[in-house]
Amino acid sequence: MMQQRLNSLYRLFLLILLVAVVSRPHAAPVDDVIYMAEVNYAEWAFVSSQISCELKHEIPGFGVARFLQIAGEKFHFLIDSYQPVPRKGSAEMWEISPSWEPGTPDPLVQTLQIEPGLRPVLLQRQPASWLLASLAKGQIGSIGFTDWDDKRKQVQLRLSPVNFQRPYLEFRKCLKALPEKGFADYRYSEVRFAFNLHDLDASAKALLKELADYLNRDERVKSVRIEGHADDQGRRKYNLKLSERRAMAVKAYLVEQGVEQARLATFHYGESRPKVRSRSQKARAKNRRVEILLSK
Protein backbone atom coordinates (compact mmCIF):
# COMPACT_ATOMS: atom_id res chain seq x y z
CA MET A 1 0.00 0.00 0.00
CA MET A 2 2.80 2.34 0.96
CA GLN A 3 4.63 1.49 -2.24
CA GLN A 4 1.59 2.37 -4.36
CA ARG A 5 1.28 5.74 -2.65
CA LEU A 6 4.98 6.44 -3.28
CA ASN A 7 4.63 5.51 -6.95
CA SER A 8 1.61 7.80 -7.29
CA LEU A 9 3.46 10.70 -5.68
CA TYR A 10 6.48 10.09 -7.94
CA ARG A 11 4.28 10.11 -11.06
CA LEU A 12 2.60 13.32 -9.86
CA PHE A 13 6.03 14.92 -9.32
CA LEU A 14 7.14 13.97 -12.84
CA LEU A 15 3.90 15.36 -14.29
CA ILE A 16 4.33 18.68 -12.46
CA LEU A 17 7.96 18.86 -13.60
CA LEU A 18 6.98 18.16 -17.21
CA VAL A 19 4.27 20.83 -17.15
CA ALA A 20 6.73 23.33 -15.68
CA VAL A 21 9.29 22.64 -18.41
CA VAL A 22 6.75 22.80 -21.23
CA SER A 23 5.11 25.97 -19.96
CA ARG A 24 8.43 27.74 -19.30
CA PRO A 25 8.80 30.78 -21.61
CA HIS A 26 11.55 30.36 -24.21
CA ALA A 27 13.60 33.29 -25.56
CA ALA A 28 12.44 34.11 -29.05
CA PRO A 29 15.16 33.91 -31.69
CA VAL A 30 16.72 37.29 -32.46
CA ASP A 31 17.14 38.04 -36.15
CA ASP A 32 20.22 39.75 -37.57
CA VAL A 33 19.80 43.33 -38.74
CA ILE A 34 20.64 43.41 -42.45
CA TYR A 35 21.12 46.64 -44.39
CA MET A 36 21.13 46.08 -48.14
CA ALA A 37 19.60 47.74 -51.18
CA GLU A 38 16.76 45.78 -52.75
CA VAL A 39 17.45 44.33 -56.18
CA ASN A 40 15.10 46.75 -57.95
CA TYR A 41 16.61 49.79 -56.22
CA ALA A 42 20.32 49.02 -56.00
CA GLU A 43 22.46 51.67 -57.70
CA TRP A 44 26.15 52.44 -58.08
CA ALA A 45 27.33 55.89 -59.14
CA PHE A 46 30.67 56.83 -60.69
CA VAL A 47 31.93 60.29 -59.71
CA SER A 48 35.19 61.89 -60.83
CA SER A 49 37.21 65.08 -60.77
CA GLN A 50 40.63 65.97 -62.15
CA ILE A 51 42.25 64.48 -59.04
CA SER A 52 39.87 61.72 -57.92
CA CYS A 53 37.89 58.65 -58.96
CA GLU A 54 34.98 57.40 -56.87
CA LEU A 55 32.38 54.63 -56.83
CA LYS A 56 29.42 55.40 -54.58
CA HIS A 57 26.60 53.14 -53.31
CA GLU A 58 23.79 53.81 -50.85
CA ILE A 59 23.13 51.22 -48.13
CA PRO A 60 19.50 52.10 -47.31
CA GLY A 61 18.88 52.85 -43.67
CA PHE A 62 22.56 52.94 -42.76
CA GLY A 63 24.72 55.17 -44.94
CA VAL A 64 26.79 55.55 -48.10
CA ALA A 65 29.69 53.32 -49.18
CA ARG A 66 32.55 54.69 -51.29
CA PHE A 67 35.56 53.31 -53.12
CA LEU A 68 37.89 56.28 -53.50
CA GLN A 69 41.20 56.99 -55.21
CA ILE A 70 42.73 60.48 -54.92
CA ALA A 71 45.82 61.35 -56.95
CA GLY A 72 48.99 60.65 -55.01
CA GLU A 73 47.13 58.89 -52.18
CA LYS A 74 46.35 55.26 -51.34
CA PHE A 75 43.20 53.57 -52.62
CA HIS A 76 40.64 53.04 -49.87
CA PHE A 77 37.03 52.13 -49.07
CA LEU A 78 34.82 53.84 -46.52
CA ILE A 79 31.27 53.93 -45.23
CA ASP A 80 29.74 57.17 -43.94
CA SER A 81 26.77 56.45 -41.67
CA TYR A 82 23.61 58.53 -41.32
CA GLN A 83 23.76 58.22 -37.53
CA PRO A 84 26.95 58.17 -35.42
CA VAL A 85 28.16 54.77 -34.26
CA PRO A 86 28.50 54.98 -30.45
CA ARG A 87 31.55 52.84 -29.82
CA LYS A 88 34.49 50.96 -31.28
CA GLY A 89 34.21 47.26 -32.06
CA SER A 90 35.53 44.39 -34.14
CA ALA A 91 33.94 43.21 -37.38
CA GLU A 92 34.34 40.62 -40.12
CA MET A 93 34.08 40.91 -43.90
CA TRP A 94 33.21 38.10 -46.29
CA GLU A 95 31.56 37.25 -49.61
CA ILE A 96 28.02 35.96 -50.14
CA SER A 97 26.76 34.49 -53.39
CA PRO A 98 23.52 36.19 -54.48
CA SER A 99 20.43 33.97 -54.76
CA TRP A 100 19.87 35.01 -58.38
CA GLU A 101 23.39 34.00 -59.43
CA PRO A 102 24.67 31.11 -57.31
CA GLY A 103 28.41 30.65 -57.21
CA THR A 104 31.26 29.75 -54.93
CA PRO A 105 32.21 32.65 -52.69
CA ASP A 106 35.77 33.20 -51.54
CA PRO A 107 36.02 31.44 -48.13
CA LEU A 108 38.33 34.16 -46.82
CA VAL A 109 36.99 36.04 -43.80
CA GLN A 110 38.79 39.29 -43.04
CA THR A 111 38.77 41.15 -39.75
CA LEU A 112 38.48 44.90 -39.37
CA GLN A 113 37.62 47.60 -36.85
CA ILE A 114 34.38 49.53 -36.54
CA GLU A 115 35.17 53.07 -35.41
CA PRO A 116 32.87 55.40 -33.44
CA GLY A 117 31.40 58.41 -35.20
CA LEU A 118 30.02 59.03 -38.67
CA ARG A 119 32.72 57.05 -40.51
CA PRO A 120 32.58 53.61 -38.90
CA VAL A 121 34.32 51.74 -41.73
CA LEU A 122 37.62 52.67 -43.37
CA LEU A 123 39.56 50.02 -45.30
CA GLN A 124 43.03 50.56 -46.69
CA ARG A 125 44.30 49.35 -50.06
CA GLN A 126 44.49 45.56 -49.61
CA PRO A 127 41.06 44.84 -48.05
CA ALA A 128 39.47 47.58 -50.17
CA SER A 129 40.83 45.96 -53.35
CA TRP A 130 39.58 42.54 -52.22
CA LEU A 131 36.09 43.95 -51.65
CA LEU A 132 36.10 45.70 -55.03
CA ALA A 133 37.15 42.46 -56.75
CA SER A 134 34.33 40.58 -54.99
CA LEU A 135 31.74 42.96 -56.40
CA ALA A 136 33.37 42.82 -59.84
CA LYS A 137 32.79 39.06 -60.01
CA GLY A 138 29.15 39.42 -58.92
CA GLN A 139 29.44 38.58 -55.24
CA ILE A 140 27.80 40.41 -52.34
CA GLY A 141 30.27 42.04 -49.98
CA SER A 142 29.17 41.72 -46.36
CA ILE A 143 30.53 43.38 -43.21
CA GLY A 144 29.17 42.01 -39.94
CA PHE A 145 29.51 43.14 -36.34
CA THR A 146 27.66 42.93 -33.02
CA ASP A 147 24.82 45.41 -32.55
CA TRP A 148 25.99 48.06 -30.06
CA ASP A 149 22.46 48.28 -28.55
CA ASP A 150 21.64 44.56 -28.40
CA LYS A 151 24.53 42.10 -28.14
CA ARG A 152 22.25 39.23 -29.20
CA LYS A 153 22.03 40.73 -32.68
CA GLN A 154 24.46 40.88 -35.56
CA VAL A 155 24.42 43.86 -37.89
CA GLN A 156 25.29 43.13 -41.52
CA LEU A 157 26.11 45.80 -44.07
CA ARG A 158 25.80 44.27 -47.53
CA LEU A 159 26.99 45.75 -50.82
CA SER A 160 24.84 44.68 -53.74
CA PRO A 161 26.55 43.83 -57.05
CA VAL A 162 23.41 44.85 -58.97
CA ASN A 163 24.10 47.64 -61.51
CA PHE A 164 27.79 47.60 -60.56
CA GLN A 165 29.56 46.69 -63.81
CA ARG A 166 29.03 49.82 -65.93
CA PRO A 167 30.15 52.38 -63.30
CA TYR A 168 32.98 50.01 -62.38
CA LEU A 169 34.32 50.15 -65.96
CA GLU A 170 34.20 53.96 -65.85
CA PHE A 171 36.01 53.86 -62.52
CA ARG A 172 38.80 51.73 -64.00
CA LYS A 173 39.23 54.12 -66.95
CA CYS A 174 39.44 57.02 -64.52
CA LEU A 175 42.16 55.29 -62.50
CA LYS A 176 44.33 54.90 -65.58
CA ALA A 177 44.09 58.62 -66.39
CA LEU A 178 44.63 59.86 -62.83
CA PRO A 179 47.84 61.86 -62.19
CA GLU A 180 50.43 60.00 -60.15
CA LYS A 181 51.31 62.96 -57.91
CA GLY A 182 49.05 64.53 -55.30
CA PHE A 183 48.98 66.95 -52.41
CA ALA A 184 51.80 65.28 -50.47
CA ASP A 185 54.10 65.71 -53.49
CA TYR A 186 53.35 69.42 -53.89
CA ARG A 187 52.74 70.64 -50.35
CA TYR A 188 56.30 72.01 -50.21
CA SER A 189 58.30 73.31 -53.17
CA GLU A 190 61.49 75.32 -53.40
CA VAL A 191 62.83 77.59 -56.14
CA ARG A 192 66.54 78.50 -56.15
CA PHE A 193 68.09 81.74 -57.46
CA ALA A 194 71.50 82.87 -58.67
CA PHE A 195 73.42 85.44 -56.65
CA ASN A 196 71.77 88.86 -56.57
CA LEU A 197 69.03 87.84 -59.05
CA HIS A 198 65.26 87.43 -58.79
CA ASP A 199 64.65 86.19 -62.34
CA LEU A 200 63.25 82.68 -62.84
CA ASP A 201 65.45 80.33 -64.83
CA ALA A 202 64.16 77.48 -67.03
CA SER A 203 64.21 74.87 -64.24
CA ALA A 204 62.29 77.20 -61.90
CA LYS A 205 59.65 77.87 -64.56
CA ALA A 206 59.26 74.14 -65.24
CA LEU A 207 58.76 73.44 -61.52
CA LEU A 208 56.25 76.28 -61.16
CA LYS A 209 54.37 75.25 -64.31
CA GLU A 210 53.87 71.76 -62.88
CA LEU A 211 52.80 73.23 -59.54
CA ALA A 212 50.34 75.60 -61.23
CA ASP A 213 48.81 72.73 -63.20
CA TYR A 214 48.26 70.88 -59.94
CA LEU A 215 46.76 73.92 -58.20
CA ASN A 216 44.36 74.44 -61.09
CA ARG A 217 43.21 70.82 -60.69
CA ASP A 218 42.91 70.61 -56.92
CA GLU A 219 40.34 72.99 -55.47
CA ARG A 220 40.98 71.58 -51.98
CA VAL A 221 44.13 73.72 -51.75
CA LYS A 222 42.84 76.93 -50.20
CA SER A 223 46.05 78.89 -49.69
CA VAL A 224 49.57 79.06 -51.14
CA ARG A 225 52.20 80.68 -48.93
CA ILE A 226 55.16 82.09 -50.91
CA GLU A 227 58.20 82.96 -48.78
CA GLY A 228 61.18 84.83 -50.24
CA HIS A 229 64.73 84.52 -48.81
CA ALA A 230 68.25 85.80 -49.52
CA ASP A 231 71.77 84.85 -48.50
CA ASP A 232 73.92 86.96 -46.16
CA GLN A 233 75.99 88.72 -48.83
CA GLY A 234 75.34 92.45 -49.01
CA ARG A 235 73.35 94.79 -46.79
CA ARG A 236 70.39 93.49 -44.77
CA LYS A 237 67.99 96.10 -46.14
CA TYR A 238 68.96 95.27 -49.72
CA ASN A 239 68.60 91.53 -49.08
CA LEU A 240 65.14 92.07 -47.59
CA LYS A 241 64.05 93.85 -50.76
CA LEU A 242 65.67 91.18 -52.94
CA SER A 243 63.77 88.42 -51.13
CA GLU A 244 60.54 90.35 -51.74
CA ARG A 245 61.26 90.58 -55.48
CA ARG A 246 61.91 86.84 -55.58
CA ALA A 247 58.59 86.06 -53.86
CA MET A 248 56.75 88.43 -56.21
CA ALA A 249 58.39 86.83 -59.27
CA VAL A 250 57.09 83.42 -58.20
CA LYS A 251 53.62 84.78 -57.51
CA ALA A 252 53.48 86.56 -60.88
CA TYR A 253 54.42 83.39 -62.75
CA LEU A 254 51.78 81.30 -60.94
CA VAL A 255 49.13 83.91 -61.75
CA GLU A 256 50.30 83.88 -65.36
CA GLN A 257 49.69 80.12 -65.38
CA GLY A 258 46.09 80.57 -64.25
CA VAL A 259 46.30 80.27 -60.46
CA GLU A 260 43.81 82.55 -58.70
CA GLN A 261 45.57 85.49 -57.09
CA ALA A 262 43.30 85.26 -54.02
CA ARG A 263 44.88 81.92 -53.10
CA LEU A 264 48.41 83.35 -53.07
CA ALA A 265 50.07 85.16 -50.16
CA THR A 266 53.67 86.47 -50.27
CA PHE A 267 56.13 87.00 -47.43
CA HIS A 268 59.80 87.99 -47.45
CA TYR A 269 62.46 87.55 -44.79
CA GLY A 270 65.73 88.68 -46.35
CA GLU A 271 68.68 86.84 -44.79
CA SER A 272 66.98 86.35 -41.39
CA ARG A 273 65.87 82.73 -41.95
CA PRO A 274 68.73 80.83 -43.57
CA LYS A 275 68.14 77.22 -44.49
CA VAL A 276 71.80 76.44 -43.79
CA ARG A 277 73.75 78.46 -41.22
CA SER A 278 77.10 78.69 -42.97
CA ARG A 279 79.00 81.21 -45.08
CA SER A 280 80.20 78.67 -47.62
CA GLN A 281 79.16 79.20 -51.24
CA LYS A 282 77.24 75.91 -51.18
CA ALA A 283 75.25 77.01 -48.14
CA ARG A 284 74.56 80.45 -49.56
CA ALA A 285 73.22 78.90 -52.78
CA LYS A 286 70.67 76.96 -50.70
CA ASN A 287 69.65 80.11 -48.84
CA ARG A 288 68.85 82.05 -52.04
CA ARG A 289 65.39 80.60 -52.41
CA VAL A 290 61.61 80.91 -52.41
CA GLU A 291 59.67 78.34 -50.40
CA ILE A 292 56.10 77.51 -51.45
CA LEU A 293 53.79 75.90 -48.89
CA LEU A 294 50.28 74.64 -49.65
CA SER A 295 47.39 74.40 -47.20
CA LYS A 296 43.98 72.79 -47.60
C-alpha positions in Angstrom: 0.0 0.0 0.0 2.8 2.3 1.0 4.6 1.5 -2.2 1.6 2.4 -4.4 1.3 5.7 -2.6 5.0 6.4 -3.3 4.6 5.5 -6.9 1.6 7.8 -7.3 3.5 10.7 -5.7 6.5 10.1 -7.9 4.3 10.1 -11.1 2.6 13.3 -9.9 6.0 14.9 -9.3 7.1 14.0 -12.8 3.9 15.4 -14.3 4.3 18.7 -12.5 8.0 18.9 -13.6 7.0 18.2 -17.2 4.3 20.8 -17.2 6.7 23.3 -15.7 9.3 22.6 -18.4 6.8 22.8 -21.2 5.1 26.0 -20.0 8.4 27.7 -19.3 8.8 30.8 -21.6 11.5 30.4 -24.2 13.6 33.3 -25.6 12.4 34.1 -29.1 15.2 33.9 -31.7 16.7 37.3 -32.5 17.1 38.0 -36.2 20.2 39.8 -37.6 19.8 43.3 -38.7 20.6 43.4 -42.5 21.1 46.6 -44.4 21.1 46.1 -48.1 19.6 47.7 -51.2 16.8 45.8 -52.7 17.5 44.3 -56.2 15.1 46.8 -57.9 16.6 49.8 -56.2 20.3 49.0 -56.0 22.5 51.7 -57.7 26.2 52.4 -58.1 27.3 55.9 -59.1 30.7 56.8 -60.7 31.9 60.3 -59.7 35.2 61.9 -60.8 37.2 65.1 -60.8 40.6 66.0 -62.1 42.3 64.5 -59.0 39.9 61.7 -57.9 37.9 58.6 -59.0 35.0 57.4 -56.9 32.4 54.6 -56.8 29.4 55.4 -54.6 26.6 53.1 -53.3 23.8 53.8 -50.9 23.1 51.2 -48.1 19.5 52.1 -47.3 18.9 52.8 -43.7 22.6 52.9 -42.8 24.7 55.2 -44.9 26.8 55.6 -48.1 29.7 53.3 -49.2 32.6 54.7 -51.3 35.6 53.3 -53.1 37.9 56.3 -53.5 41.2 57.0 -55.2 42.7 60.5 -54.9 45.8 61.4 -57.0 49.0 60.6 -55.0 47.1 58.9 -52.2 46.4 55.3 -51.3 43.2 53.6 -52.6 40.6 53.0 -49.9 37.0 52.1 -49.1 34.8 53.8 -46.5 31.3 53.9 -45.2 29.7 57.2 -43.9 26.8 56.4 -41.7 23.6 58.5 -41.3 23.8 58.2 -37.5 27.0 58.2 -35.4 28.2 54.8 -34.3 28.5 55.0 -30.4 31.5 52.8 -29.8 34.5 51.0 -31.3 34.2 47.3 -32.1 35.5 44.4 -34.1 33.9 43.2 -37.4 34.3 40.6 -40.1 34.1 40.9 -43.9 33.2 38.1 -46.3 31.6 37.2 -49.6 28.0 36.0 -50.1 26.8 34.5 -53.4 23.5 36.2 -54.5 20.4 34.0 -54.8 19.9 35.0 -58.4 23.4 34.0 -59.4 24.7 31.1 -57.3 28.4 30.7 -57.2 31.3 29.7 -54.9 32.2 32.7 -52.7 35.8 33.2 -51.5 36.0 31.4 -48.1 38.3 34.2 -46.8 37.0 36.0 -43.8 38.8 39.3 -43.0 38.8 41.2 -39.7 38.5 44.9 -39.4 37.6 47.6 -36.9 34.4 49.5 -36.5 35.2 53.1 -35.4 32.9 55.4 -33.4 31.4 58.4 -35.2 30.0 59.0 -38.7 32.7 57.1 -40.5 32.6 53.6 -38.9 34.3 51.7 -41.7 37.6 52.7 -43.4 39.6 50.0 -45.3 43.0 50.6 -46.7 44.3 49.4 -50.1 44.5 45.6 -49.6 41.1 44.8 -48.1 39.5 47.6 -50.2 40.8 46.0 -53.4 39.6 42.5 -52.2 36.1 43.9 -51.6 36.1 45.7 -55.0 37.2 42.5 -56.8 34.3 40.6 -55.0 31.7 43.0 -56.4 33.4 42.8 -59.8 32.8 39.1 -60.0 29.1 39.4 -58.9 29.4 38.6 -55.2 27.8 40.4 -52.3 30.3 42.0 -50.0 29.2 41.7 -46.4 30.5 43.4 -43.2 29.2 42.0 -39.9 29.5 43.1 -36.3 27.7 42.9 -33.0 24.8 45.4 -32.5 26.0 48.1 -30.1 22.5 48.3 -28.5 21.6 44.6 -28.4 24.5 42.1 -28.1 22.3 39.2 -29.2 22.0 40.7 -32.7 24.5 40.9 -35.6 24.4 43.9 -37.9 25.3 43.1 -41.5 26.1 45.8 -44.1 25.8 44.3 -47.5 27.0 45.7 -50.8 24.8 44.7 -53.7 26.5 43.8 -57.1 23.4 44.8 -59.0 24.1 47.6 -61.5 27.8 47.6 -60.6 29.6 46.7 -63.8 29.0 49.8 -65.9 30.2 52.4 -63.3 33.0 50.0 -62.4 34.3 50.1 -66.0 34.2 54.0 -65.9 36.0 53.9 -62.5 38.8 51.7 -64.0 39.2 54.1 -67.0 39.4 57.0 -64.5 42.2 55.3 -62.5 44.3 54.9 -65.6 44.1 58.6 -66.4 44.6 59.9 -62.8 47.8 61.9 -62.2 50.4 60.0 -60.1 51.3 63.0 -57.9 49.1 64.5 -55.3 49.0 67.0 -52.4 51.8 65.3 -50.5 54.1 65.7 -53.5 53.3 69.4 -53.9 52.7 70.6 -50.4 56.3 72.0 -50.2 58.3 73.3 -53.2 61.5 75.3 -53.4 62.8 77.6 -56.1 66.5 78.5 -56.2 68.1 81.7 -57.5 71.5 82.9 -58.7 73.4 85.4 -56.7 71.8 88.9 -56.6 69.0 87.8 -59.0 65.3 87.4 -58.8 64.7 86.2 -62.3 63.2 82.7 -62.8 65.4 80.3 -64.8 64.2 77.5 -67.0 64.2 74.9 -64.2 62.3 77.2 -61.9 59.7 77.9 -64.6 59.3 74.1 -65.2 58.8 73.4 -61.5 56.2 76.3 -61.2 54.4 75.2 -64.3 53.9 71.8 -62.9 52.8 73.2 -59.5 50.3 75.6 -61.2 48.8 72.7 -63.2 48.3 70.9 -59.9 46.8 73.9 -58.2 44.4 74.4 -61.1 43.2 70.8 -60.7 42.9 70.6 -56.9 40.3 73.0 -55.5 41.0 71.6 -52.0 44.1 73.7 -51.7 42.8 76.9 -50.2 46.1 78.9 -49.7 49.6 79.1 -51.1 52.2 80.7 -48.9 55.2 82.1 -50.9 58.2 83.0 -48.8 61.2 84.8 -50.2 64.7 84.5 -48.8 68.2 85.8 -49.5 71.8 84.8 -48.5 73.9 87.0 -46.2 76.0 88.7 -48.8 75.3 92.4 -49.0 73.4 94.8 -46.8 70.4 93.5 -44.8 68.0 96.1 -46.1 69.0 95.3 -49.7 68.6 91.5 -49.1 65.1 92.1 -47.6 64.0 93.8 -50.8 65.7 91.2 -52.9 63.8 88.4 -51.1 60.5 90.3 -51.7 61.3 90.6 -55.5 61.9 86.8 -55.6 58.6 86.1 -53.9 56.7 88.4 -56.2 58.4 86.8 -59.3 57.1 83.4 -58.2 53.6 84.8 -57.5 53.5 86.6 -60.9 54.4 83.4 -62.7 51.8 81.3 -60.9 49.1 83.9 -61.7 50.3 83.9 -65.4 49.7 80.1 -65.4 46.1 80.6 -64.2 46.3 80.3 -60.5 43.8 82.6 -58.7 45.6 85.5 -57.1 43.3 85.3 -54.0 44.9 81.9 -53.1 48.4 83.4 -53.1 50.1 85.2 -50.2 53.7 86.5 -50.3 56.1 87.0 -47.4 59.8 88.0 -47.5 62.5 87.6 -44.8 65.7 88.7 -46.3 68.7 86.8 -44.8 67.0 86.3 -41.4 65.9 82.7 -42.0 68.7 80.8 -43.6 68.1 77.2 -44.5 71.8 76.4 -43.8 73.7 78.5 -41.2 77.1 78.7 -43.0 79.0 81.2 -45.1 80.2 78.7 -47.6 79.2 79.2 -51.2 77.2 75.9 -51.2 75.2 77.0 -48.1 74.6 80.5 -49.6 73.2 78.9 -52.8 70.7 77.0 -50.7 69.6 80.1 -48.8 68.8 82.1 -52.0 65.4 80.6 -52.4 61.6 80.9 -52.4 59.7 78.3 -50.4 56.1 77.5 -51.5 53.8 75.9 -48.9 50.3 74.6 -49.7 47.4 74.4 -47.2 44.0 72.8 -47.6 
